[in-house]
Amino acid sequence: MTEPHRRSLPFIGTAKVPAHGGRDRMTCLYRCGNACDHPVPNQSANEYFGDLMTAGSGEVTRRGVMRGAFVVGLAGAGVAAGAVPAMATPAGEVTEPDVVVPEVDTYAAKAPEPSQLSFKAVTPNQVDGIVVPNGYDHAVVIKWGDEVVPGAPRFNVAKQTADAQSKQFGYNNDFVAVLPLDRRGERALLVCNHEYTNEDLMFPAFPGIDGLSVEQLKVAMAAHGMSVVELERVGDSGRWEPVTRGWRRYNRRITALATKFTVTGPAAGSALLKTKADPTGRVVVGTLNNCAGGVTPWGTILSGEENFNQYFVGAETSTGADKDRFNRYGIDTVNRYPSGSRKWDRADERFDLTKNPNEANRFGWVVEVDPFTPGSTPRKHTALGRVKHEGANIIIAKSGKAVAYMGDDERFDYLYKFVSDKKFDSGKSYFARRHNLTLLESGTLYVAKLGFTSAAEIDGSGKLPSDGAFNGTGTWVPLVKDGKSQVPGMTTEEVLVFTRLAGDAVGATKMDRPEDVEPNPKTGKIYVALTNNTARGPAGKAPADEANPRTNNKHGHIFEITEDKGDHTGTTFTWTIPIVCGDPKDPATYFMGYDKNLVSPISCPDNVAFDGAGNLWISTDGNALGTNDGLFAVPLEGAEKGHLKQFLTVPYGAETCGPWIHTDNKSAFVAVQHPGEISGASIEKPASNWPDGDFAKPGIAVAWRLDGRNIGV
C-alpha cells in the first residue's frame, strides 16, 4: 500500500482538533503524568571536565566488530547459545521445542550494503493511516483487545473486565521484538511492552478518573505489562500474523495487576524494598510503564520500567531524606493527587505511599523475561540500577562479559553502562543458558561524564564548532564495583535503589532525555536517541553544551559513543553527534555532512534499531514539525552516510515505537502507540479511526516489500 486515501477525522465535541505538532496535552497527561508541568527532578549543579581534546580515534578493532556483530546477531535471532528447556504438553508428555540456535552471524549472510537505501522517501503528512513507500505494503499484526491467551473472551469495549484484559493484547504497545521460533523462518514469537493506558479512549462514556469503578481501574492495570504472541509468516512474504489455532504454549500476558516478579542482585532483600505485603523485599507484583527494551544474546527480553512515579500517591507526608528521594524520581511531595494521578490506590493500597512508603522503590528497574519458558518468573535486576529506564541493550565484550547500555528518560538525566562480573557462555547446553541467565545479577554499574573539545564555541544556536563537529571524550564513572559502593556517603543498596542521586553525587553529565541506547552490530559503536529538552538554556537550568548544543531543544539529536580500543568494558570513550534533528532547512540541523536538500525532516528521535547492514533506523515521538510521527532510515557508512529518509508514517495522533527489522531483513515491525490521542477525543468521538474504522486502538504493524527483497534496498 502506498499513499492511502485520507479519512475524514470525526468531529470532537465543540473543541477543534489541535494541530498535530509535538505531544498533545492528553498524551502528556497519561504518558508521563504531565512531567513537563512539574519541576525538573534533577536539581544538581554538576560540573564537567571542561574543554578537553579528543583522545584518539577509539576505532573498534576488526576482532571486536566481528565479536559484537556475532553476538548481537544471535540476539536478533531470538536465541543464542543454550537450548530452550523442554516443555510439558497438556497431556503430560515432554517435547523439545524446535527453536533456532544460530551457529553463524545471522545478519552477515544476507546483509545489504550500507548505501543501498533505495526506497523513495515518504512525504510528511497528517494521514489517519500508515503510509509506506511505493513498492511496499503493510498490515496490522495485532491490536488492543485481540486474543493472546487461547480462549480469551472476544473483545467488547462496552463490557471490559480485568480477567478478560489479562488474556487479551494490552494497551499502548511500545517495545517490539520478533524472535525466530523454527529453523524454516515460518514461525516467531512477538514480544512487546504495554507502556500505559488512556482511560479517556478506553471506556465508553468516560466518567473521569474519579468516576471509574474499581473493576475499570483493574482493567487498566491488566492492560499494562507485556505480551508474548506466536506468529506465523504469510506465504513467503514479509507479512506476519498471529497463530490462531492449536495450543500456542508460548502465548502469555504479563500485567501490572497480578504477575509476580523476583528481585535479583545486591539490593534484593534490602530494607528499602520491604513492604507489609512482601517482608522479604524479594517479590514484586507487577511491572509499570514499560517503555523500550532489548533482546539478550541468551534469548531473553529486557524491558525498562519508565514513568512509574505517576502511579503513586501519598508522598506529601514525607520528610527529610525520603522527601528528597521522592522528588528526585518525580513523585509529587506536595499534592496527594497531582495532575496526571491515576488514583490506583482506590483499587490497591500498595500504590498509597502513606501506607506502603517503599512500594515505589520496587519500580524503575530493568525487567528480564524468558519468552521461551512460559512458566518462568520474570525478574527485576537491581544490579542495573533504578532510574526511569527507557530500556537496556546488550553487547558481549571481547573479554566475554555482557555489557548493557541504558538511558534515563528525563530532562537533564544520565547515560549508564553495566558490565557483568561473569562471562557469557557460548555453549549450546541447558547449563550454558542457565549460567547466562545469571549474568545481570552482579557487575559494575557506571554513569557517563563527558568532556568537550570546543566548549567555548557553544552558544546554544546549534552552530557547528570550527573543527566541524560536536565531539569530545568521556569517562564511565563507577557507582558500584565488586559489590561495593563507589559513591561516598551512600551504601551499595542506596546507590542501586536511588541511582539518580548517585549520578548526581559523582557529577554525571546532564543529557537531553536519553531514551533508547543500542550498540550497532556491525561496528560496535553505541547510538543514543536524545529526544528533546525545551528546558535547556533558561536561567536556572543547565545551559547548552557540546553534547547538547541547542537551547530550547525541540527536535532532539542522535549521539554516538565509540569505546576506546573497542573495549566495551573500558572506562573511556570518544563521542560525536552524527545527526542534529529538525527541518533540514534550519541551519541548526546536521546530517553527517550530507546534502540537506535531499534529507527528510525528522523531529524527536525516540527508539533506534539496525538492519543487517548496520543502517540506523529511527522512530519518532512527538514530532514538533507538525506532521505525523514516523520511521526513518539512514546509512552510517559509505558515500550515502547521513542520507536520512522517512520510511513510513503512523496514523494521526500516534507515536512510532519499537522498530524491529526482522533478522532476514524482509520485515519492518513498528508499534503504533496512542493513535488519535488528541484532547477532546473519546470512544464516541474519536480523533482517529485506525485500524478498524471505528475507534482508535493501539497495535503492531508490519511493512514489507512486494517483490520480496530486503527492506530498504
C-alpha positions in Angstrom: 0.0 0.0 0.0 1.3 3.4 -0.9 -0.4 6.8 -0.2 -3.8 5.8 1.3 -6.9 7.9 1.0 -7.2 10.2 4.0 -10.2 9.5 6.1 -12.1 12.5 7.4 -11.4 12.9 11.1 -14.6 12.7 13.3 -15.8 15.8 15.0 -14.8 16.1 18.6 -17.5 17.9 20.6 -17.2 21.6 20.4 -13.4 21.6 20.5 -11.3 21.9 17.5 -8.8 19.1 16.9 -5.4 20.6 17.8 -2.8 20.8 15.1 -0.5 17.8 15.3 2.7 19.3 16.4 4.6 17.7 19.4 2.8 15.8 22.0 -0.9 16.6 22.7 -1.9 17.5 26.2 -3.8 14.2 26.6 -0.6 12.3 25.9 1.3 14.3 28.4 -1.4 13.6 31.0 -1.4 9.8 30.6 2.1 9.0 29.3 4.2 10.7 32.0 1.8 12.4 34.4 2.4 15.9 32.9 6.1 15.7 33.7 6.8 19.0 32.0 4.4 20.8 34.3 6.4 19.7 37.3 9.8 20.8 38.5 12.7 19.1 36.7 13.7 16.3 39.1 17.5 16.9 38.6 18.3 20.0 40.6 22.0 19.1 40.9 24.7 21.6 39.7 27.1 19.0 38.2 30.4 20.2 36.9 32.0 18.9 33.8 35.5 18.1 32.7 35.8 21.3 30.8 37.4 21.9 27.4 39.3 18.7 26.6 41.0 17.5 23.5 39.7 14.3 21.9 41.9 11.4 23.0 42.4 9.2 19.9 40.0 7.8 17.4 38.8 5.0 19.6 38.2 2.8 16.5 36.8 -0.6 17.1 39.2 -3.4 16.1 38.1 -5.9 13.5 38.1 -8.7 16.1 35.8 -6.6 18.3 33.5 -5.7 15.5 33.1 -9.4 14.5 32.5 -10.5 18.0 29.9 -7.7 18.6 28.2 -8.5 15.3 28.1 -12.2 16.1 26.6 -11.7 19.5 24.0 -9.1 18.6 23.1 -11.2 15.5 22.3 -14.0 17.9 20.2 -11.6 20.0 18.3 -10.6 16.8 17.6 -14.2 16.1 15.9 -14.5 19.5 18.1 -17.3 20.9 21.7 -17.6 21.5 23.9 -20.4 22.9 21.8 -22.7 25.1 18.9 -25.0 24.4 15.5 -23.9 25.4 14.3 -26.1 28.3 11.9 -28.9 27.4 8.2 -28.1 27.8 5.3 -30.3 29.0 2.2 -30.6 26.9 -1.3 -30.5 28.4 -1.3 -34.3 28.0 1.8 -34.6 30.1 4.3 -35.7 27.5 7.6 -33.8 27.3 8.6 -32.2 24.0 11.7 -30.3 22.9 10.7 -27.1 21.0 12.2 -26.7 17.5 13.9 -23.4 18.3 16.6 -21.9 16.1 20.0 -21.9 17.7 22.1 -19.9 15.1 25.7 -21.0 14.6 26.7 -18.0 12.5 26.1 -14.3 12.4 22.5 -14.2 11.2 23.0 -10.7 9.9 26.1 -11.3 7.9 24.7 -13.8 5.5 22.0 -11.5 4.0 23.2 -8.1 4.8 22.7 -5.4 2.1 25.3 -2.8 1.5 25.0 0.2 3.8 24.5 2.7 1.0 21.6 0.8 -0.6 18.6 2.5 0.9 16.9 2.9 -2.4 13.2 3.5 -1.3 11.6 6.8 -2.2 11.1 8.8 1.0 7.5 9.1 2.3 6.2 12.7 2.3 5.4 14.1 5.7 1.7 14.1 6.3 -1.3 14.0 8.7 -3.0 11.0 7.2 -5.0 8.8 9.5 -3.3 5.7 8.4 0.1 4.1 7.8 1.9 5.4 4.8 4.7 3.3 3.3 6.9 3.8 0.1 5.8 2.7 -3.3 6.6 -0.9 -3.8 5.8 -1.8 -0.2 2.7 -2.9 1.7 1.8 -3.1 5.4 -0.7 -4.8 7.6 -1.9 -4.8 11.2 -0.4 -7.8 13.1 -2.3 -7.5 16.4 -4.2 -4.8 18.3 -5.6 -3.9 21.7 -8.2 -6.5 22.8 -7.1 -9.3 20.5 -6.8 -12.7 21.9 -3.4 -13.6 23.4 -4.1 -16.4 25.8 -6.1 -19.1 24.0 -9.7 -19.0 25.0 -9.7 -15.3 25.9 -13.1 -13.6 25.6 -13.9 -11.7 22.4 -13.2 -8.1 23.0 -16.2 -6.0 23.9 -15.3 -2.4 24.6 -18.6 -1.9 26.5 -18.1 -4.9 28.8 -14.4 -4.9 29.7 -13.2 -6.9 32.7 -9.8 -7.3 34.3 -10.0 -11.0 33.8 -10.6 -10.7 30.1 -7.9 -8.0 29.6 -5.4 -10.2 31.4 -5.8 -12.6 28.5 -6.1 -10.1 25.7 -3.5 -7.9 24.0 -2.8 -4.9 26.2 -2.9 -1.2 25.6 -0.3 1.3 24.1 2.3 -1.2 22.9 5.9 0.1 22.8 9.0 -2.1 22.5 8.7 -4.9 19.9 10.9 -7.9 19.4 10.2 -10.8 16.9 12.2 -13.9 17.8 12.5 -16.9 15.3 10.7 -20.0 16.6 11.7 -22.5 13.9 14.6 -23.2 11.6 12.5 -22.5 8.5 11.7 -18.9 9.3 8.0 -19.5 9.3 7.2 -19.1 13.0 8.2 -16.5 15.5 7.5 -15.0 18.9 6.4 -11.4 19.1 7.2 -9.9 22.5 6.1 -6.3 23.3 5.6 -3.9 26.1 2.3 -2.2 27.1 3.5 1.1 28.5 0.5 2.9 29.7 -3.3 3.3 29.4 -5.5 6.2 28.4 -8.8 5.7 30.1 -10.4 8.6 28.1 -10.0 6.4 25.0 -10.6 3.0 26.6 -14.0 3.3 28.2 -17.3 4.5 26.6 -19.0 7.4 28.3 -15.8 8.0 30.2 -16.8 9.4 33.6 -13.4 10.9 34.5 -10.8 9.1 36.6 -12.8 9.6 39.8 -15.9 8.1 38.2 -14.2 4.9 37.2 -15.2 1.7 39.0 -12.6 -0.4 40.9 -13.1 -3.0 38.2 -12.3 -0.5 35.5 -9.1 0.5 37.4 -8.1 -3.1 37.4 -8.8 -3.3 33.7 -6.2 -0.6 33.3 -3.7 -2.4 35.5 -4.2 -5.6 33.4 -3.7 -3.6 30.2 -0.2 -2.6 31.4 2.7 -5.0 31.2 3.8 -7.2 28.3 2.5 -9.7 25.7 4.1 -12.8 24.2 2.3 -14.0 21.0 3.1 -16.7 18.5 3.3 -15.5 14.9 3.4 -17.2 11.5 4.6 -15.9 8.2 2.1 -15.4 5.4 3.3 -17.4 2.5 6.9 -16.5 1.7 6.3 -12.7 2.1 7.4 -10.4 4.8 4.0 -10.3 6.3 3.2 -12.0 9.7 0.0 -12.9 11.5 -0.8 -14.3 15.0 -1.3 -18.1 15.1 -5.0 -18.6 15.8 -5.1 -22.4 16.3 -3.7 -25.1 18.5 -2.1 -24.9 21.9 0.1 -21.8 21.5 2.1 -22.7 24.6 4.3 -19.6 24.5 1.4 -17.0 24.5 1.4 -15.1 27.7 0.3 -11.9 29.3 2.4 -10.2 32.0 0.4 -7.5 33.8 0.7 -4.8 36.5 -2.3 -6.4 38.2 -1.1 -9.9 39.1 2.2 -11.1 37.7 4.9 -11.8 40.3 8.5 -10.8 39.8 11.6 -12.0 41.6 14.1 -9.3 42.7 17.8 -10.2 42.0 21.1 -8.6 42.7 22.8 -6.7 45.5 19.6 -4.8 46.6 17.4 -7.9 46.8 16.1 -8.2 50.3 17.1 -4.7 51.2 15.1 -2.9 53.8 14.5 -0.2 51.2 12.4 -2.8 49.2 10.5 -4.4 52.0 6.7 -3.9 52.4 3.9 -5.2 54.6 2.9 -7.5 51.7 6.5 -8.5 51.0 8.6 -8.5 54.2 11.3 -10.3 52.2 11.9 -7.5 49.8 12.3 -10.1 47.0 8.9 -10.5 45.4 7.1 -7.6 43.5 3.7 -7.8 42.0 3.5 -6.2 38.5 5.5 -4.0 36.2 4.7 -0.4 35.3 5.2 1.9 32.3 7.3 -0.5 30.4 8.9 1.5 27.5 11.7 0.3 25.4 13.8 -2.9 25.8 16.2 -5.2 24.2 16.9 -8.9 23.4 19.8 -10.6 25.2 22.3 -12.9 23.4 20.9 -15.7 25.5 17.4 -15.2 24.1 15.5 -13.3 26.8 13.8 -9.9 26.8 14.9 -6.8 28.8 12.1 -4.3 29.5 12.6 -0.9 31.0 10.2 0.5 33.7 10.0 4.2 33.0 7.5 6.8 34.3 6.4 4.8 37.3 6.2 7.9 39.5 2.7 8.8 38.3 1.1 5.7 39.7 1.8 6.5 43.4 0.1 8.9 45.8 0.7 9.9 49.4 4.3 11.3 49.3 3.0 14.6 50.6 3.5 13.3 54.1 7.2 12.5 53.5 10.0 14.4 55.2 13.8 14.6 55.1 15.8 12.2 53.0 12.6 10.4 52.0 11.1 13.6 50.5 14.4 14.3 48.7 14.4 10.9 47.2 10.7 11.1 46.1 11.4 14.5 44.5 14.4 13.2 42.6 12.2 10.5 41.0 9.4 12.9 40.1 7.0 11.7 42.8 4.9 14.7 44.0 5.6 15.6 47.6 3.1 18.5 47.8 -0.2 17.2 46.5 -1.7 13.8 47.2 -3.3 13.7 43.8 -1.2 15.7 41.4 -2.2 16.3 37.8 -2.0 13.0 36.0 -2.6 10.8 39.0 -4.3 7.5 38.1 -5.6 7.0 41.6 -4.9 3.3 41.6 -4.8 3.5 45.4 -8.6 3.1 45.2 -8.1 -0.4 43.8 -4.9 -1.4 45.6 -3.5 0.2 48.7 0.1 -0.6 47.7 0.0 2.5 45.5 -0.6 4.7 48.6 2.9 5.6 49.9 1.4 6.7 53.3 0.7 3.0 53.9 3.5 1.5 51.8 6.4 4.0 51.6 8.8 1.5 50.0 6.5 0.3 47.2 7.7 3.0 44.7 11.3 1.7 45.2 10.2 -1.6 43.7 9.7 0.0 40.3 12.1 1.7 37.9 14.1 -1.4 37.2 15.2 -3.4 34.1 13.0 -6.4 33.9 14.1 -9.7 32.3 11.5 -12.1 30.8 12.3 -15.5 29.3 9.7 -15.9 26.5 10.8 -19.4 25.6 9.9 -20.7 29.1 6.3 -19.6 29.6 6.1 -20.7 33.2 9.3 -18.8 34.2 9.1 -16.0 36.8 10.2 -12.6 35.4 13.0 -10.8 37.3 13.8 -7.3 38.3 17.6 -6.7 38.2 18.8 -4.3 40.9 22.4 -4.5 39.8 21.5 -2.3 36.8 20.3 0.5 39.0 16.9 2.2 39.4 16.0 5.1 37.2 13.3 5.9 34.6 14.7 3.2 32.3 13.8 3.6 28.7 15.4 0.2 28.1 18.6 -1.8 28.1 20.6 -3.3 25.2 23.5 -5.7 25.5 26.7 -6.5 23.5 29.2 -9.1 24.5 32.7 -7.5 25.0 35.9 -9.1 23.7 36.5 -10.3 27.2 33.2 -12.3 27.1 31.5 -10.1 29.6 27.9 -8.8 29.0 27.7 -5.0 28.7 24.3 -3.3 29.0 23.8 0.3 27.8 20.9 2.3 29.3 19.3 5.7 29.2 17.3 7.5 31.9 14.4 9.2 30.0 14.1 12.5 31.8 15.2 16.1 31.0 18.8 16.5 32.3 19.3 12.9 33.3 22.1 10.5 32.5 23.6 7.6 30.5 24.5 4.4 32.2 26.5 1.2 31.5 26.6 -2.1 33.3 29.4 -4.7 32.9 28.7 -8.2 34.2 31.1 -9.9 36.6 30.6 -13.3 34.9 31.4 -14.1 31.3 28.9 -15.2 28.6 28.9 -18.9 27.9 28.7 -19.5 24.2 27.8 -23.2 24.6 24.5 -24.6 23.5 23.6 -26.7 26.5 20.8 -26.1 29.0 23.6 -25.4 31.6 25.1 -22.7 29.5 21.8 -20.9 29.2 21.1 -21.3 32.9 24.5 -19.7 33.6 23.8 -16.8 31.1 20.5 -16.1 32.9 22.6 -15.0 35.9 24.8 -12.5 34.1 22.8 -9.4 35.1 22.8 -10.3 38.8 26.2 -8.9 39.6 28.6 -6.4 38.0 29.9 -2.9 37.8 27.4 0.0 37.2 28.7 3.2 35.6 27.4 6.6 34.7 28.7 8.8 31.9 30.7 12.0 32.4 31.6 13.9 29.3 34.4 16.2 28.2 34.2 18.7 25.3 36.6 19.7 22.6 35.0 23.1 21.7 33.2 24.2 24.9 33.9 27.9 24.4 32.3 27.9 21.0 28.9 26.5 22.0 26.3 29.3 22.1 23.1 27.3 22.1 22.2 28.0 18.5 23.3 24.6 17.2 26.1 26.1 15.1 28.9 23.7 14.4 32.2 24.5 16.1 35.2 25.5 14.0 36.5 21.9 14.0 33.3 20.9 12.1 31.9 18.5 14.7 30.2 18.3 18.0 32.5 15.8 19.7 34.6 15.0 22.8 35.7 12.4 25.3 34.1 10.6 28.1 34.6 8.6 31.2 32.4 5.9 32.7 32.4 6.7 36.4 31.8 3.6 38.6 28.9 3.7 41.0 29.1 0.1 42.3 32.1 -2.2 41.7 32.9 -5.6 43.2 29.6 -5.3 45.1 30.7 -2.2 46.9 29.5 1.4 46.6 31.9 3.8 44.9 29.9 6.8 46.0 31.0 8.4 49.3 28.2 8.6 51.8 25.9 6.0 50.0 25.7 2.3 50.7 25.6 -0.2 47.8 21.8 -0.6 48.3 21.3 3.1 48.3 23.3 3.6 45.1 21.2 0.9 43.4 17.8 2.0 44.7 18.5 5.7 44.4 20.8 5.6 41.3 19.9 9.1 40.2 21.2 10.6 43.4 24.4 8.6 43.0 24.8 10.0 39.5 24.3 13.5 40.9 27.0 12.9 43.5 29.7 12.0 41.0 29.0 14.8 38.6 27.4 12.9 35.7 26.6 14.9 32.5 23.1 16.1 32.1 21.6 15.0 28.8 18.5 15.9 26.7 16.3 13.0 27.6 18.4 9.9 26.8 16.0 7.3 25.6 17.0 4.2 23.6 20.7 3.3 23.7 21.8 0.5 21.3 25.0 -1.0 20.0 25.5 -1.2 16.2 26.0 -4.9 15.5 28.4 -4.1 12.6 30.7 -1.5 14.2 30.3 -1.9 17.9 29.6 1.9 18.2 26.8 2.9 20.6 23.9 5.1 19.5 21.6 7.1 21.7 18.3 8.8 20.9 18.2 12.1 22.7 14.6 13.1 22.2 14.4 16.7 23.2 14.7 19.2 26.1 12.9 22.5 25.8 14.0 23.4 29.3 17.7 23.6 28.4 19.1 27.1 28.4 16.9 29.3 30.5 18.2 31.0 33.7 18.5 28.4 36.5 18.7 25.5 34.1 21.7 23.8 32.6 23.0 25.7 29.6 23.7 24.2 26.2 26.9 22.3 25.9 28.7 20.5 23.1 26.9 17.2 23.8 23.5 19.0 24.0 24.2 22.0 21.7 20.9 23.8 21.4 18.8 25.7 23.9 15.1 25.1 23.7 15.9 21.8 22.1 12.5 20.9 20.5 13.8 18.3 18.0 16.5 16.3 19.7 19.6 14.6 18.2 21.5 11.3 17.8 24.5 10.7 20.0 27.3 8.2 19.1 29.8 6.6 21.5 33.0 4.8 20.5 34.6 2.8 23.3 38.3 3.3 23.4 40.2 0.4 21.7 36.8 -1.2 21.0 36.7 -2.3 24.6 33.1 -2.2 25.9 34.2 -3.0 29.4 36.6 0.0 29.4 36.1 3.3 31.2 37.0 5.8 28.5 35.4 6.6 25.2 35.0 9.3 22.5 31.7 10.6 21.3 30.2 12.7 18.5 26.8 13.9 17.3 26.1 12.5 13.8 22.6 13.8 13.4 21.0 17.0 14.8 17.3 16.7 14.1 14.8 19.2 12.8 13.8 20.7 9.5 16.8 20.4 7.1 16.2 24.0 6.0 17.0 25.0 9.6 20.8 25.9 9.8 20.8 24.3 13.3 20.5 20.8 11.8 23.2 18.4 10.7 23.2 15.0 8.9 26.8 13.8 8.9 27.6 16.5 6.3 25.2 15.1 3.7 23.4 17.5 1.3 20.4 18.6 3.4 18.3 19.3 0.3 18.0 15.6 0.0 17.2 14.7 3.6 13.8 14.1 5.2 12.8 16.3 8.1 12.9 14.5 11.4 11.9 15.5 14.9 12.1 13.9 18.4 14.0 10.6 17.9 12.8 8.0 20.4 13.9 4.5 19.5 16.7 3.2 17.3 17.3 -0.1 15.6 19.7 -1.6 13.0 19.2 -3.7 9.9 21.6 -6.4 8.7 23.9 -3.8 7.0 24.2 -1.7 10.1 22.0 1.1 8.8 20.4 3.1 11.6 16.6 3.1 11.8 15.0 5.8 14.0 11.4 6.1 15.2 10.0 9.4 16.5 7.8 10.5 19.3 6.1 13.9 19.4 7.1 15.3 16.1 7.5 19.1 16.7 7.4 19.9 13.0 3.6 19.5 12.9 3.2 16.2 11.0 2.7 12.6 11.9 5.5 10.6 13.6 7.3 8.0 11.6 10.2 5.6 11.0 13.4 6.8 9.3 16.5 5.0 8.0 20.0 6.4 7.4 23.3 4.8 6.4 26.1 5.4 8.8 28.9 4.5 6.4 29.9 5.0 2.7 29.0 7.7 0.3 25.4 7.8 1.4 26.1 8.3 5.1 23.8 10.9 6.6 21.2 10.5 3.8 18.2 10.1 6.1 14.9 9.2 4.6 11.4 8.7 6.0 10.3 5.1 5.5 6.8 5.3 6.9 4.4 7.4 8.9 1.9 6.3 11.5 -1.7 7.4 11.9 -2.9 10.8 13.2 -2.1 11.4 16.9 0.1 8.2 17.2 3.7 7.7 18.1 6.1 5.3 16.3 7.6 2.9 18.8 9.7 -0.3 19.0 11.1 -0.5 15.4 12.3 -4.0 14.7 13.9 -5.1 11.5 13.5 -8.9 11.3 16.7 -10.9 11.1 16.1 -11.9 7.5 15.7 -8.2 6.6 12.3 -8.9 5.0 10.0 -7.2 7.5 9.9 -4.0 9.5 7.7 -4.0 12.6 6.5 -0.9 14.4 4.3 -0.3 17.4 1.6 2.2 16.7 1.1 3.8 20.1 -1.8 6.1 21.1 -3.4 6.7 17.7 -5.9 9.5 18.0 -4.6 10.7 21.4 -5.9 14.2 20.9 -7.5 16.4 23.6 -11.3 16.1 23.4 -11.3 12.7 21.7 -13.3 9.7 23.1 -14.6 6.4 22.1 -17.7 8.1 20.8 -15.9 10.9 19.1 -12.5 9.5 18.1 -9.8 11.6 16.5 -8.5 8.5 14.7 -10.3 5.5 13.2 -7.2 3.4 12.9 -7.1 0.4 12.4 -10.7 -0.8 12.1 -12.6 2.3 11.0 -14.5 2.7 14.3 -12.4 4.0 17.3 -8.7 4.1 17.8 -6.8 1.0 19.0 -3.1 0.8 19.6 -1.5 -2.1 17.7 1.6 -3.6 16.0 2.0 -3.2 12.2 4.5 -4.8 9.8 5.7 -3.5 6.4 7.4 -5.5 3.7 8.5 -5.2 0.0 6.0 -6.5 -2.5 8.9 -8.0 -4.6 10.2 -10.0 -1.6 13.6 -8.2 -1.5 15.2 -6.8 1.6 13.6 -3.9 3.4 15.1 -0.6 2.5 17.2 -1.6 -0.5 
